[in-house]
Each structure stands twice: as C-alpha cells, then as structure tokens.
Amino acid sequence: MPILHRRSAPRRRQAGARVPLRGGAAACLFLAGGTAWAQPAGGEAVSLSELAVSAQAPVAETPSAGGGASGIGGAPPTVDAASAGTVSGAAINSRPVTRPGEVLEAVPGLIVTQHSGEGKANQYFLRGFNLDHGTDIAISVDGMPVNMRTHAHGQGYADANFLIPELVGAVEFHKGPYFVRDGDFASAGSVRIDYLDKTERNLALTGFGSFGYKRALAIASAPLGAGTLLVAGEAQTYDGPWDVPDRLRKVNGVARYSQGTQTDGFAITGMAYAGRWTATNQIPERAVSEGLIGRFGTLDPTDGGDTSRLSLSGRWSASDAGGITRASAYVIGYRMSLFNDFTYFLNNPVDGDQFHQVDQRILGGGEVSRVFKGDLLGRPMETEIGVQTRTDSIRVGLFNTARRGYLSTVLDDRVLEASGAFYLDNRVRWTDWLRTSIGFRVDTYYADVVSDTAANSGKARDSIANPKLGLVLGPWAGTELFVNYGGGFHSNDARGVTATVDPASSLFNLQRSPFLVPSEGYEIGIRNRSVAGLETAVALFRLDFASENLFQGDTGTTEPSRPSRRFGVEWTNRYALAPWLRLDGDLTLTNARFSSYDPAGNRIPEAPTLIAATGITFGEGLGWFGALRLRYFGPRPLIEDNSVRSKATALLNGRVGYAFENGFSLSLDILNLTNARADQITYFYESRLPGEPAEGVADKHFHPAEPTAVRLTLAGRF
C-alpha cells in the first residue's frame, strides 16, 4: 500500500461454543445454506452448555448431498452478543464469490476486497475500519492464526488465499473486544473458520471461465483405523481482465486424520499452499484520463510476488462429569516475496520507486483451556480458564528495486516475538431470563529485534489486562436483549517499538511506537425470532482507540496517529420462507472520527460509513439451485477534511445450477452481473509520473472491479 498524501491519515492508521453444524463439501454447487445465530431456543429445557449458544437455526438446515461433519475442536460456549453468530459451511458455499477471501463476507457487515494481484492478502473493512490487510480483525483457520505480526507488508497481514471454501464446516464470528478468547487484532472483530473432519461423499470438480480462470478440486475421506482420513487437493490459474495478466498459479493441499467427537476426540492436520502472481496495483486517475494507460492498465508491469505456507496442527478434547478440557497446537512455515510500486518516480526519478518486501518466518503456538461445570447459590455455572501462547521467528526485509532488480537495502532485520495470555470467564444462568458473563484477559509480549541498523536493535516488553462483561436478558416472546463491554488491543510492529532512526537515513530520529495499543468497546443489542422463520438483530456499538504509533511496513518508518472513536448501528436479518428458499439483508452505519483536534480535520481516511448487503438463495438437495447477491460499499472520506471522497461500489453476483440424481451437478456463476464500472478500492496520495513536478501530484488512485465474468463448474459426488 502507498504512503498517503500529507493531509491524509497514514495508510495503516487503524485505531489502535462451538455450534456443530453440517455443511456439504459440494454445497456451493447446489445448496442454499443457513445461518445459526448464537441463541438458546426459548422455552426449551437446556443444559448448562446450551445456555449461550444453540445449534438450532430458525428453520432446520437442509442436509447437503455432499454431506459432512464439523470439526471436533473449537471454543466452549460463551455469553454472546447480538452481533455474534455462526455461519454454516453450506451457507458459505451457496454464495458466488470472485476470490476465496470473499467467503468471509458471510459475516454481516464485513467487506473483503483486493487492490492488487490475486495472490496478495485481501483488504478488509468492518464497523468503520479500514482494516488494511488484517489489523484489528483476528482471523483463524482450524485454530491457527492467519494474521502475521511484525510483517513486511503491514501489521496483522492476513492472507486467506490458502482457504478452500468447500472444506469449511462453520464460521464463527464475534464483533467487538468482548470475548476472553480474543486477543491481538480482535478489536473490530474475530472470525474463526473450522474445516470438515469428513465428507459423506467424495467430491471432484472442475471449473473454467472468463479471463483465464481454471480450477480443479478433489476432496475425499475414508475410515482409517478408529478414525477418518480426509485429503483435499486444489489447483487454480487466473489472469484477470488486466492488460498485464495476473498469471496467478496456485496449488493447495490438506490432509487430516481425526477420531472421536466434538467433545471427546482429536485431529491432526497438515496443510500446504503455494502461489505466485503478477500484480496490477492501484493506478492514478490522471494516468487514465490522460490516456497514458487504460482502466485495466499498469504503470509497472513487474509488480507481483509469490508466497507459500506449510502448517501442522493438532487439537484434542475430553469431557467428564466436571467439564471439558481442550488443547491445540500448531507450527507454521511462511514465506512471502512482494514487489510493489505505488508512487512511480516520486522518490527515485531515474529508476522508479518499486520496492521489494521479504517475510520469512516460522511460528508456533497453542492453547489449553478447561471449562468447569458447577453451580453458584444453586444456579448453574461454568468457569472457563485458558492459556494461549505464540512465538514468531522472523526475517523481514525491505529493498529498493527496479523491474525486480536489486538497487539497495533499506532494512534487513531479524525479530523474535513471543506472547502469552491467560484468560478467565465465569458464566452464570441466574434465572430463565437472566445470564451473565464476567471475565478478564491478560496478555504479555516480548520482542528481540536485531536490525542491520544497529541503532534500531533492541528488546521490548509490554503487558495489558482487559475486562470482559456480558449480560443477556430474555427470551420474552422470542426476544433477547444483550449488553456487552470489553477492553481489547492490537500489537504494533516490533521494529517500530525499538527503532530510533529512519532506516533510510540515520540522521532522522523516530519516535518509538507503543508495543500494545488499547481499545475499549461497548454494545447493546436485541435479537428477535417471534416471526416464524425470521431472525432479526439490531446492535448499537462504540469502540474507542488510544493514541497510536503504527509502523509503516511499506517504508520502514513509524508515524503517530491520534485517538479515535467509532459508533454505529448494525441491522441483520435472516428469513427462511421455506426449506428451499431463504432471504437475508444486512445494514451497517458507522460514524468514525479522530477524537482529538487537528487543523487537518477529524475524518478517518478510508473509514466506511455505510455497508449493506442483501441476497436470496434457493435449492434443496436435487434439482435447480441458485443465488443472487448484492453488496454495497458506500463512499468514504479519503483525507481528514473530507474534501476528497471515494465513489460508492455496488456489485451484483448470481448463480444458477442443477443437481442431478446421479451425483453430478452443473452451475454457472455470473460475477458483476450488471457490468458495473466500480472500484475495489480508492486512495488519495502523492505520486509522480514522468515529466511531472518533483514534489509529485496528489491524486486519487484506484483499483477497478473486474467486469462481468462467467464461471462454469462441473462437480461429481461419489
């Protein structure tokens, strides 16, 4: 990402019970799924483990022809919020998407977009945040963190391109810093993705479509000893509509062995992913209007990169009369090489401004928790205690390049970063209509930075403690009221915590960043299910962030920002008119402002005010199935005084298909069905084209949405 225009905020200036669901591996081809919100059914006799979350959806979810079972791991139940929920794998896969990361848009109010080549991490927006590539939204897959701290391209970088949507069993989401299991990067929200342990039928599919899109996928599971072995393999190519093709090439594989059930069993999983691509990054509007390039053109055809990810993870759970014990561990090998040029000839009028970012790391960690069942004054009670740990051994570098050829080193550092967390949560059902959660979380961080600029080496330590409170009233007439409060935080790049001089110039002193930046969130919400098949929820929220100093991964420098405050409202609706027909609609309005005075203004650049989505899905096992989805991403201020704004983006995607009795299905996706001339992302900053003034020109820089594209998929289930 670029360095913004001087009047604008820094480019990364963000403040700052698992439900067992069945989702088919091939559900994306022929089934409209459902969303199960975390809520007990009124009037039912429930055990303590069901106090806060129920697997019952408003209408029973239609089993998919592909079958499947959710993973055995995951979190114990918590007192939830009106904005929390679980989305089934079937619902995830019933939606047509352009890229794997877009499956996360099943989380209400979450926008997933892209400003570069398809192999790069997505950009995320939620609750008035430009979350960049992952800061302030914590994403995990099968208990493994996706966010990378002290990353070459930005703090919290979350590359979800290794995700295989057909393997998703369920997605659990929480918004706000109210939940004890959520730590770093989770102030705006957290998303936990669980893969299937097995499929009822094996799946093989092939797809092809516009702009060189080709994809092949196979998923198979079979009994092995006392458990089940699942294997999956994927390969994909894609060029895109760009004048310089993306030439995306990726391969992906998963192998898992599991035994037992959700509460008594274990699973061991290996994953491998590799991808490479050429990138068309955002381009200046003036280059298009002056005819230098077309709308899908580029000013540096050598931008792009490659990445790989290898992981081994395991999880175990056991229950007894006194509660449930869970444990998980992982080790991940990660590598990224990225070439970008956002300002062209602003810094180097001769060779251009391309730079090379390198990130190589091994990280490992785990979690152990115990839920103790008991009672308090005769009232059912659960007490959850847990410990989390993570260690990253990182090599991170930034180099000046020209057409991918080395020019000079800006920095080449080694970082060891470790963290540990302890959390406790006490949950009590006081009456049939009152339950509470009182908890706290303590996080401790340590970093050792060895920089090639000696003055920037050093060690850093920091700790933070946060309370977590929840109150649920009801249900009365199918209605519950939720009140939530909690503190959160995100970590800053460890290099910015120890740095004292600019890596590009030892004469320029820097102000060190705080290691951990606190946040504080509040929410009150209501959820109603009084109308058969309809579930509607409204949440009012506020989130405050302290003053921040964020490391700029693109330049190797730090830049301070001001305190911020966001408040808003979310309205979410799910309506199952029939087992084969479902409607949904979401609306989020957010007011995002810096909370301290500055003559430049108080708007937070790139903070979305309005996000809306609506859709319809139909289908029931065999026969016709399909979906239609509209996603609206409203205009945003691009600098603090709101004098420059982006345009709104509205994209409509559709799907239609037919599932045959012999196990085959055929589906057609139409992406950007109306061929909207919209932008995926827009920035405002200074860049320089040949012949322009040395100080550059402040301009909008945009990455266009792809034009209408079709994708045909043939699948067989055996």
ZIJO-V898659 format. One line per field, one symbol per residue. phi: phi as a letter, one per 30 degrees, with the letter a starting at -180 (. if undefined). burial: # if it has 16 or more other ideal C-beta (glycine too) atoms within 10 Angstrom, else .. A space follows every 10 residues. Layout:
phi->???
burial->???
This chain:
phi->.dddeedcde dccddk.fcd bcbddcddda bccbccddad ddiddbdedc dcbbdddebe ddddddikbd dddjcddbdc bdccabcddd deddcdbdbe dddddddeic cbbbcadddd edcbbahicd dhckeibdcb bhicdcdcdh cdckdiebcc dddcedcdca bcbbciccbd dcbeicddlb bcccdddabd bdbbbbbaad hidbbbbbbb badbidbbcb bbbbbbbaci ddecedhdbb babbbbcbbi bdcblabbbc bbbbabaccc ddbdeddddd idbddccbcb dcdklaabbb bbbbbbbbcb dclbcbbbaa bbcbbbbbcb bccibdcbdc cjcdbccbbb abbbaabbbb cccabbhicd bbbcbbbbba bccbcbbbbd bbhicdcacd aaccbcbbbb bbbbbcbbcd bdbbbbbbaa bbcbbbbbcc cdcedcdlcb babacbdbbb bbcjdbhibb cbbbbacbab dceddddcdb bdedaddcdc dddddccdbb bbabbbbbbd ceicbbbbbc bbbccdebbc dcddbibcbd bcdbbbbabb bbbbbcdaec bbcbabbbcb ccbdccdaed kcdceiddcb bbaaabbbka icidblabbc bcbddbdcbd didbbdddbb bccbbbabcc ddjcbbbbcb chechddccd abbbacbbce ideddibdad bbbddddebc bcbcbbbb
burial->#####.#### ########## ########## ########## .#.....### #########. ########## ########## ########## ########## ########## ########## ########## ########## ########## ########## ########## ########## ########## ########## ###.#.#.## #.#.#.#.## #.....##.# ####.##### ##.#####.# .###.##### .##.###.#. ########## ####..##.. .....#.### ########## #######.#. ..######## ##.####### ########.. .######### #.#####.## #.#......# ######.#.# .#.####### ##.......# #.#.###### #.#.#####. ....###### #.#####.#. #.#..###.# .#.#.#.### ##.##..#.# ########## #########. ####.....# .######### #########. ..#######. #.######## #########. ##.#####.# ######..## ########## .###...... #########. ###.###### #...###### ####.##### ...###..#. #########. ..###.#### ###....### #########. .....#.### #######.#. #.#.###.
